[in-house]
Amino acid sequence: MTKIKRGYIARRRRTKIRLFASSFRGAHSRLTRTITQQKIKSLVSAHRDRDRQKRTFRRLWITRINAVIREKGVSYSYSKLINNLYKSRVLLNRKILAQIAILNKKSLYMISNEIIK
């Protein structure tokens, strides 16, 4: 029987996977089976950590707003500020409030004073 030369489809698939894993260390970038396992693991981690990143940034913004608000006086807190924002129907999210708190504290104080009245 004559020898049949295999096609290139499997090799093309493996090289595509290797390009994804080229930055991994050791066998995770060389061996096909461990490359596929590591690829699955890395994609799962990336998907999970995108949600986790949103949580982390929200916590950071809340901490920054609370720190700036409490500098003025201990009687006023973050929760009271957010509650008053909702009551007065001011549409400022936490990201924007945190940017205002960092860049211009006086304007945040002005916002909080206007909300109280």
C-alpha positions in Angstrom: 0.0 0.0 0.0 1.1 3.5 -0.7 1.7 6.0 2.1 -1.0 8.6 2.3 0.2 12.0 3.3 -1.9 13.6 6.0 -3.6 17.0 5.5 -2.6 20.2 7.1 -5.9 20.9 8.9 -4.9 19.5 12.3 -1.5 21.2 12.1 -3.2 24.5 11.3 -5.5 24.1 14.3 -2.5 23.4 16.6 -0.5 26.4 15.4 -3.5 28.6 16.0 -3.7 27.3 19.6 0.1 27.8 19.9 -0.1 31.4 18.8 -2.6 32.0 21.7 -0.3 30.4 24.2 3.0 31.8 23.0 3.4 33.9 26.1 2.8 31.1 28.6 5.8 29.5 30.4 7.2 26.0 30.0 5.0 23.1 28.8 2.0 25.4 28.7 3.4 27.0 25.6 4.9 23.9 23.9 2.8 20.8 24.5 -0.6 20.6 22.6 -2.6 19.0 25.4 -1.4 21.3 28.1 -1.8 24.3 25.8 -5.5 23.5 25.3 -6.0 23.0 29.1 -4.2 26.3 29.9 -6.2 28.1 27.2 -9.5 27.0 28.7 -8.3 28.0 32.2 -7.1 31.4 31.1 -10.3 32.2 29.3 -12.4 31.2 32.3 -10.2 33.4 34.5 -10.5 36.3 32.2 -14.3 36.0 32.1 -14.5 35.8 35.9 -12.1 38.6 36.5 -13.9 41.0 34.2 -16.9 40.9 36.6 -14.6 41.0 39.6 -12.9 44.1 38.2 -16.2 46.0 38.1 -16.7 45.2 41.8 -13.2 46.3 42.7 -13.5 49.6 40.9 -16.9 50.3 42.6 -15.4 49.7 46.0 -12.5 52.0 45.2 -14.9 54.8 44.1 -17.0 54.4 47.2 -13.8 54.6 49.4 -12.6 57.7 47.7 -15.9 59.5 48.0 -16.3 58.6 51.6 -12.8 59.7 52.4 -13.3 63.2 50.9 -16.8 63.6 52.4 -15.5 62.7 55.9 -12.6 65.2 55.7 -15.2 68.0 56.0 -16.8 66.7 59.1 -17.5 63.4 60.8 -21.3 64.0 61.0 -21.7 63.5 57.2 -21.1 60.1 55.6 -21.1 58.5 52.2 -24.4 56.7 52.8 -26.2 60.0 53.6 -24.7 61.6 50.5 -26.0 58.9 48.2 -29.4 58.9 49.9 -29.7 62.7 49.5 -28.6 62.3 45.8 -31.4 59.9 45.2 -33.9 62.1 47.0 -33.0 65.2 45.0 -32.8 63.1 41.7 -29.3 64.2 40.8 -27.9 61.8 38.2 -24.3 61.4 39.1 -22.8 57.9 39.3 -20.1 56.9 41.7 -17.4 57.0 39.1 -18.1 60.6 38.3 -18.4 61.5 42.0 -15.0 59.9 42.7 -13.4 61.8 39.9 -14.9 65.1 41.3 -13.6 64.1 44.7 -10.1 63.6 43.5 -9.8 66.5 41.1 -11.9 69.2 42.8 -13.0 68.7 46.4 -14.7 72.1 46.6 -17.2 71.2 43.9 -18.1 68.0 45.7 -18.7 70.0 48.9 -20.8 72.4 46.9 -22.9 69.5 45.5 -23.3 68.0 48.9 -24.4 71.4 50.4 -26.9 71.9 47.6 -28.4 68.5 48.1 -28.9 69.1 51.9 -30.9 72.2 51.2 
